[in-house]
Amino acid sequence: MNHNTKPCAGKKPELLVPAGGPEALRTAVLYGADAVYLGGPAYGLRAKAKNFTMEDLRDGIAFAHSHNVKVHVTVNIIAHEEHFEGLPEYLRELEAAGADALIVADAGIFSTARKVIPNMALHLSTQASATNAATMEFWHQQGASRIVAARECSLNELAAIRGKVSESLELEAFVHGAMCISISGRCLLSNYLAGKDANLGECVHPCRWQYRLTEETRPGEYFPVMEEDGATYFFNSKDLCMIEHIPELVSCGIASFKIEGRMKTPLYVAMTAKAYREAIDDYFADPALYEQKKPYYLSLLDMVSHRGYSTGFYFGKPGPEEQVYESSDYEKEMVFAAKKIRDASPDDLKGAGLLADSTVTNGGWIVLEQRGKFTEGETLTVLNSSGPLSDFPVREIRAADGTHQESANHAKQLILVPSSGDSVPDGTIYMRKA
């Protein structure tokens, strides 16, 4: 496969990060997103994500805009007739909330949006399976300002498409995250096997299930379905990871690098945003530095939950090595231990009886929200929003009322711990080994 692509135009791409809920949005902003994409209370393809109420949406958009971060809202279901009732009013609400763009897959929803909110930027969803320049130019003529390329496109195809479509049409492409066994996610397995329509946001991911073969005259006997090495997870794909191929993506003229993961944790959002933010910035500052730091970027991504990494379709049709046959389990090195809420205030310290406490003399106290059990004397890892990770020794744990605790084992409990002396922003994530 020829890996050469169209010469780089040199434009720095947008980093587009998933936000499955308000916390993830704030995390994405802190860790370097240029834009976030999220689902409102309806019409999105991640019904199981926490998503946003309209009030959440207005607050989240205001927060993002205050940090110069754009917000793209998904309206990307494959609509049936009943879905058009109330659609115009919903679209107007999204516009009034301040959304920067809508991500749309269905032609009927697209045309409705063009009529109802003609000034709103519309991005064609990857669910529309746009794989060629003619299709993309057609949608551009209908009013799409950006096309999210189908995940089945190769780098060579994207470079050729970029050279054929209008310069005013932006191309967006997934660079990281879970891959779907079906064409750009337009799957019928979930509907058929579980009565949950993936095209309405209800996918139960049957591609990750383990399957067995039965023979009708021998009920109750189950035989493994094997392809290679005793494998049974024959639908199960590896996750996409293109962090080692930033130059190739840039040279294709991709305007926005998209990370998958609206169902993922804030830790995943933070780590992937940080890794790609630093990789993109390093490449545009000094390509040699980017090449030198590739092992570091990969080490960050290995820390969070994933199914092994591949380059998907970017360098040609994936082979058996792109599948995970042995298991549907995730790999991870770190788990979410805590999040910094704030530096401890005089009221926090007074309520905990710590104003006169002299056991901690360096840096005072901070308030953490517990997200996974950790113990006094343990060293956590600080996921700094920029720069290298750092160690955080847990020298002491106090409940809000000052009660000493040997461990933090109550979910989302607010606790006080001595600061390490290093100042980190509110919202910073602390990790421990899995």
C-alpha positions, 0 to 999 in steps of 0.5 A: 500500500502506498502511504504517500499523501497529498503535500501538507498545507500546514494548517493545524487541525482542530482537536475534537473531544467527546463529552458524554456529560457535563463533567466530561465536557469540563474535563475535555476543556481542561485537557486541551480540546479545541471543540467538544461534541455531545448529545442533547436530550434527544435525537442522538446516537448515544442514548446510554451516555449521560448526555445533557439536559437543555439546562446542562447544554446551555451551561456547558456551551457557556463554559466551553465558549468562555474557554474558546472551545466550540460545541458540536451537538449530535442530532444523528439518529436515522429518523423514522416518521414519528421523530419529526414531531417536535423536531423544529422546536428542538432544533431552535432550542439548540440554536438558542443554547449557542451550539456551534454546529449540529452533527446530522446523518439523516437527510430529512433532519438535515433538510429540516434544519436547513429550513428551521435554523438556516444560519446553523453550521451542519456537519454530516455524520460518519453515520451517513457513510460518505466515502467519495468526493461526489457524495461529499460535494453533494452534501456540501451543495445541500449546505454541509460545511463539514463532512465526517468521513466514513471510517472505511476511508483510507489515507490515500482516498482522503487525500484524493477527496481533499483534492477534488471537493470545494476548498470551503468544505472541511473534512473531519476524521476519527483518529482514536477510539472504538471501531464498529464491525458495521459500515460506519456504525450502521449496525442491525445486529443490536436490533436483531439480537436484543431489540435495541436499535443502534441507529436510534442510539440504543446499541448493546454492542453484540459485536463484543459478545462471545459466540458459540455454535449449536446444532438443532438435533443436539440442544444444550451442546455449545461448540466454540466458533474459532477462526485463529488460535482458539478464538471465539470473539470473531466480531470484536475489533481493536481500537483505532489509534493514529497518534503515530501518524499525525503527519499523514493525517495533516497532509490529507488536509483533515481539518478536525481530528475526532476522538471517539468516546461519549460513553467513556470515563472522564479519565479516558477523555482527559488522557486521550485529549492530553496525548493528542493535544501534545502530539499535535502541538509538538508536531507543529512546533518541531516534527523531530520532537514529535517523532522523538516523543511517540513512545511517550504519547503511546505510553499515555494512551496505554494507561486508559481502557482500550482493546489494543490498538490498530490503524483501522482502514487508514492504510488499507483493508484491515486484516485478521491482526486488526481483530481481538479474537481471544477476549472482549476485555479492556486493557488498562494500566491506570484507574481513576482515583480522585479529582481535585475539587479545589484548594481547601478554604478556611471554611473547609479547614475550620469545619474539619478542625484543621486550622490549628493543625500543625501536622502538615506544614508544606502547601496546606490542604486540598479537597479531592472527590474520591473516584476509586479506593486508595489508601493513606501512604499510597502514591497517586499519579497526577494527570497534569493537563500539560507537561509530564505526569507527577507523583502525589504522596497521600500523606493523610486522609481526612473526612470533611468533619476532620475524622481521620481515614486510613483509606478513601473508599466511599464513592464521590466522598469529598476528602481533605488531603495535604497538598504536595506543594505543587499547584494544579487546576481544579478538575485535575485527575489523580490515578492509581495503578489498576 
